[in-house]
Amino acid sequence: MTKYVSILCRNHSEIVMPTLPFFTADVFTKTRFGGNPLAVVMGGDMLDTATMQAVAAEFNLSETTFVLPPSDPAHTAHVRIFNRTAEMDFAGHPMVGTAFVLARHNPDLVKATFEIAAGLVLVRIARDDAGTAVGASITTPQPLTTGETLTPELIAAVLRLDPGDVVTRTHPPIVASNGNAYVIAELAADALTRCSPDIDAFRSALAAHPHLGNRFSVHVYSRDDATLRARMFAPLAGTWEDPATGSANAPLACLLLSLDAASEAANFTILQGVEMGRPSLLQVEARRTPAGIMATLHGSCVSVMAGELSV
């Protein structure tokens, strides 16, 4: 609910400023100060785009969401997602975290539909035996799409690795998306811990691939059957490393299913953020549908902070 505060100036004039409630949650974790933190601002219809971007930069988290009324009354909310530098069409942990925050304040919320730039996100709330919201599952707004392949030498350059650290037996480094594009590459297990982003190499990579927009985000992983370890680097968007990236792990799971012609579905447990000291756990189900390969992300959340934003 929007409130207003009055500020008395030196010349005795009065300025009335709206205040909007915000909440933060740690996403893809059951432990406070683990997972990926998210800020959720209510009453987003009170703000213009430039102010939303400024607020997201002020929070300085990998993403901040703003909750607005839906354009279709049959839906739950219109949600806008911003990283530190730009608005995003889709991101996974903001969808899970926003659903969790809304469910904490609405005990009757079981399912939800979010309108986002990439389409519609279907949500199911997870609650404990007492009925308290503890997380959510979200379905990607788009089926898997894949783009160009890249060389192991490029991945090695941006992460200061050797080309031999990049595993290509299953697939080459490739652009993949379920609504938000990432370069996905498999690494040897020991190489995953040695990744060290080179900002100049990232800039050169983006200059060579301008069709990827204003970001060149690299999601790398190592695999042990259905358990994956992952890291995601997007320094050009202000996120040197992300503790948990739903919109990257979704196309990763879908990509792996696409390479397994014998299976209709696949389930993965994905660990991320370990090297950052913010361990995250994602459960991802990829499945073949008439529309293409879709993914559902499952994650727990923990409430952390609440406050009011003056704008």
C-alpha positions, 0 to 999 in steps of 0.5 A: 500500500502506498503511503505519503510522508510530508517534508517541511522545507526551510522556506516552510513549504511542504513536499509530499513524497510517496513511500512504497513498501519493499521486502527482501528475500534470499532465494533458492535457499533455506538459510538466511544470507544464503542463496540469491538476495532479491528486493521486491517493491510494491506499488510499482505503478507509482514509478517511471522506468528511470526511477525503477532503474535508479532504485535497482541500482540503489539496492545493488542486488543482481535483480530487483522487481516491481509489482504492478497491477496486471493488464488482464484481471485474470492474472496476479500481477505485472512484474518488471525486473531490473538488474543494476543497469537494465530492465530484463525480459525474464529472470528466474530467481526474481520470479520465485522470490516475488511469488514468495513475497506475495504469498507471505502476505496473502495466505490464500495464494496457491497459484499465480500468473505473472505478466513479464516482458517475455510472456506469462510465468505460471507459479505454484506456491510451496507452503509448509504444514502450517500454511506458511509460504516457504518457496515457489515453482515457476514455469518458463515463459518461453520454450528453449531456443538455441543460437550460435555456437562459440569456441572453447578459446572464447570461453577460456579467454573470458574466464582466464582458463585454458581451452582444454578446460572447456568440455565439448563432448556433449555440446560446444559452448552455445547460446540458449534461452527460455526468455533470457539468453546465456552462453552455456558451456561445460567445464571440467570439474576442477576448472569450475573453481578456477574461473576468474572473469576478465572484464576486457575479454568480456567487452571484446566478446560482446563487441564480436557478438553485438546481437546479444544486446548489452550483455554477454552472460556466461553460464558454466557448469560441470556434471555428475549425472543429474547433479550439476555445479554451476557458476554464472558471470555477467560483469557487463551488466554489473553482476560479477558473479550471480549466486543463483540464476534460474533463467540460465539453469532453465535453458541448461536443463532444457539443452541437456534434455534436447540432446537426449532424444530418448527422454521426454523429461529430465530432472536436475539438482543444481548447486550454484553460489558455493564459491561465493559463500552463498550456496544455492540449490535449484531443482529444475525439471525440463520436459518436452511439450507441444510448444517445445522444451519447457522448464519448471524451477523449484526453490525455497526462500527465506524472508530477510528485510522489510522497509519503505522506499521514499521516492 
